Amino acid sequence: MNIDIIGDVHGCMDELYDLLSKLGYEWHDGLPIHPENRTIAFVGDITDRGPKSIEAIQFLHRLVIQEKQAYYVPGNHCNKLYRFFLGNPVKEAHGLETTTAEFRALSDKKQKRVKQQFIELYERSPLYHVINEANVVVAHAGIKGEDIGNRNKRIETFVLYGDITGEKLPDGRPVRRDWAQHYLGSQWIVYGHTPTQKPRFVNQTVNIDTGCVFGGMLTAFRLPEEEIVSVPSSMPLIEEKFRY
């Protein structure tokens, strides 16, 4: 399988379209189709902070659910939006407020449709994808090698939030262990979640969240080529948001 795995979009749809074009996808009836029959996968966090989160929901719902032409796994922002749409009490902060503002600006009919689309996208997608044909696991914040193939509450927390310690940095971000340093598997683990200035390769893992919504880049990792392709962000650069 030839696959293009794309980092955290966060509502940056213009950059996503630019990246897909750079990857060689052509547009047919509003869908990206690759002449060499490549497949797209998303590492999660498709909404929040960026300008076009509703468009991201609609685009991925069509691509993943209706047309079954792409893979998607949820991120922590996706999880929080899902809980919002279920009516659970969530704090509209850390980017969710941008998505909910877009949502509330829609007509009642469109709100109902978008809510339905996102809930369906979330509920019909796995916590992480094991794509054996490409020798890759796609997981939002990563996954320990020994946990691949399993699911419980601890693994769910790890996949959505990373290897958190429970402590906080001075700016409020959680302290995370560098789990990738201990991964010894031969299967690629491709993830995002923590913005880095450039793709971060450690062992057989790569973090491809290059902080598009913070003015960095939107990045794809191509397999089997093991090639990085990126496009620049149109958003203002916020350097303190990048970890490495």
C-alpha positions in Angstrom: 0.0 0.0 0.0 1.1 3.5 -0.8 0.0 5.9 1.9 0.3 9.6 2.8 -0.2 10.2 6.5 -1.0 13.8 7.3 -0.3 15.7 10.6 -2.7 17.7 12.8 -4.8 19.9 10.5 -6.6 22.0 13.2 -9.0 23.6 10.7 -6.2 24.7 8.4 -8.0 23.6 5.2 -6.2 25.9 2.8 -2.9 24.3 3.8 -4.4 20.8 3.5 -5.5 21.5 0.0 -2.1 22.8 -0.9 -0.4 19.7 0.7 -2.7 17.3 -1.2 -1.9 19.1 -4.5 1.8 18.9 -3.7 1.5 15.2 -3.0 0.1 14.8 -6.5 -3.6 14.4 -5.7 -6.1 15.6 -8.4 -9.6 16.9 -7.7 -12.6 15.0 -9.0 -16.0 16.0 -7.8 -14.5 17.7 -4.8 -12.4 14.6 -3.8 -8.7 14.2 -3.9 -7.8 11.2 -6.1 -4.2 10.2 -6.7 -3.3 8.9 -10.2 -1.0 6.3 -8.6 -3.8 5.1 -6.3 -2.4 6.4 -3.0 -4.4 6.5 0.2 -4.6 9.3 2.8 -4.5 8.9 6.6 -5.1 11.6 9.2 -3.5 11.5 12.7 -6.4 13.4 14.3 -7.1 16.9 15.7 -8.8 18.0 12.5 -10.5 20.9 14.3 -9.9 23.8 16.7 -7.8 26.9 16.6 -7.7 27.2 12.8 -10.2 29.1 10.6 -12.1 26.2 8.9 -13.0 23.5 11.4 -16.5 23.0 10.1 -15.2 22.5 6.6 -12.7 20.0 8.0 -15.5 18.0 9.5 -17.5 18.0 6.3 -14.5 17.1 4.2 -13.3 14.2 6.3 -16.8 12.8 6.8 -17.2 12.6 3.1 -13.7 11.2 2.5 -13.7 8.7 5.3 -17.3 7.7 5.9 -19.2 8.3 2.7 -16.5 7.5 0.1 -14.3 5.2 2.3 -11.2 6.7 0.7 -9.1 7.7 3.7 -8.2 6.7 7.2 -8.8 8.8 10.3 -8.1 8.4 14.0 -9.3 10.9 16.6 -7.1 13.2 18.6 -7.7 14.8 22.0 -9.4 17.8 20.4 -11.6 15.5 18.5 -12.5 13.7 21.7 -13.4 17.0 23.4 -15.6 18.1 20.4 -17.3 14.7 20.5 -18.2 15.2 24.1 -19.4 18.7 23.4 -21.7 17.4 20.6 -23.0 14.7 23.0 -24.1 17.5 25.4 -21.5 16.7 28.1 -20.1 19.6 30.1 -16.8 20.6 28.5 -14.8 23.9 28.9 -14.8 25.8 25.6 -11.1 26.7 25.7 -7.7 25.6 24.3 -9.1 26.0 20.7 -12.5 24.4 21.1 -14.1 27.9 21.4 -13.1 28.6 17.7 -15.0 25.5 16.5 -18.0 26.1 18.7 -18.2 29.7 17.4 -18.2 28.5 13.8 -20.8 25.9 14.7 -23.1 28.3 16.4 -23.0 30.7 13.4 -24.6 27.9 11.3 -28.4 27.6 10.7 -30.2 25.1 12.9 -30.4 22.7 9.9 -26.7 22.9 9.2 -25.8 22.5 12.9 -27.8 19.3 13.0 -26.1 18.0 9.9 -22.5 18.9 11.0 -23.1 17.5 14.5 -24.4 14.2 13.0 -21.4 14.1 10.6 -18.8 14.5 13.3 -20.4 12.0 15.7 -20.6 9.5 13.0 -16.9 10.1 12.0 -15.8 9.8 15.6 -17.8 6.7 16.5 -17.0 4.8 13.3 -13.3 5.4 13.6 -10.9 3.3 15.7 -8.7 4.7 18.5 -5.7 3.9 16.3 -5.2 2.3 13.0 -2.9 -0.7 12.4 -2.3 -0.8 8.7 -0.3 -3.9 8.1 -0.2 -3.4 4.3 1.9 -0.3 4.9 3.7 -1.6 8.0 2.4 1.3 10.0 0.4 2.2 13.1 -1.3 5.6 13.0 -2.1 6.9 16.5 -2.7 10.5 17.5 -0.2 10.9 20.3 1.6 7.6 19.8 1.3 4.2 21.4 3.6 1.8 23.2 4.7 -1.2 21.2 3.4 -3.7 23.7 -0.1 -2.0 23.5 -0.6 -2.3 19.8 -3.6 -4.5 19.2 -5.1 -3.8 22.6 -7.4 -1.2 24.0 -8.3 -0.1 27.6 -8.7 3.2 29.4 -4.9 3.5 30.0 -4.1 3.0 26.3 -6.9 5.4 25.3 -5.5 8.1 27.5 -2.0 7.5 26.1 -3.1 7.5 22.5 -5.1 10.7 22.9 -2.8 12.7 25.2 0.6 11.1 25.1 2.7 9.6 28.0 1.6 12.2 30.5 2.9 12.3 34.1 0.1 14.2 35.7 2.4 17.2 36.2 2.0 20.6 34.5 4.6 22.9 32.9 4.5 26.6 33.9 2.4 27.5 30.9 -0.2 24.8 31.8 0.8 22.2 29.3 1.1 18.6 30.6 4.5 17.1 31.2 5.0 14.1 28.9 7.6 11.3 28.9 9.5 10.7 25.6 8.0 7.3 25.0 9.4 7.0 21.5 13.0 6.6 22.9 11.9 3.2 24.2 10.1 1.9 21.2 12.0 -1.1 19.7 9.5 -2.3 17.1 10.0 -2.6 13.3 6.5 -1.3 12.5 6.3 2.5 11.9 4.4 4.5 14.5 3.3 7.8 12.9 1.7 10.4 15.3 1.3 14.1 16.0 -0.2 15.9 19.0 3.0 17.7 20.1 4.0 20.5 17.7 7.6 20.3 16.6 9.6 22.6 14.3 10.3 19.7 11.9 9.3 16.1 11.8 10.9 14.2 14.7 12.3 10.8 13.9 13.1 8.5 16.9 13.6 4.8 16.3 10.8 3.6 14.0 8.5 6.5 15.0 7.9 10.0 13.5 6.0 12.9 14.9 4.5 14.9 12.0 2.7 17.6 13.8 4.8 20.5 12.6 2.4 23.1 14.1 0.6 24.4 11.0 -2.0 26.2 13.2 0.9 27.9 15.1 2.6 29.2 11.9 4.8 26.2 11.2 4.0 23.7 8.4 1.5 21.0 7.5 3.3 17.8 6.9 2.8 14.4 5.4 4.9 11.2 5.8 4.8 9.0 2.7 5.1 5.2 2.8 6.8 3.1 1.6 9.1 5.9 0.4 9.7 7.1 4.0 9.5 10.6 2.6 8.5 13.9 4.2 6.4 16.5 2.3 5.4 19.8 3.8 3.7 23.1 3.0 4.1 26.4 4.9 1.4 27.7 7.1 -0.5 30.9 6.4 -0.9 31.5 10.2 1.2 33.8 12.3 4.2 32.0 13.9 4.0 31.4 17.7 7.4 30.0 18.5 6.7 29.1 22.1 4.1 26.5 21.0 6.8 24.3 19.6 8.5 21.7 21.8 11.5 20.7 19.7 
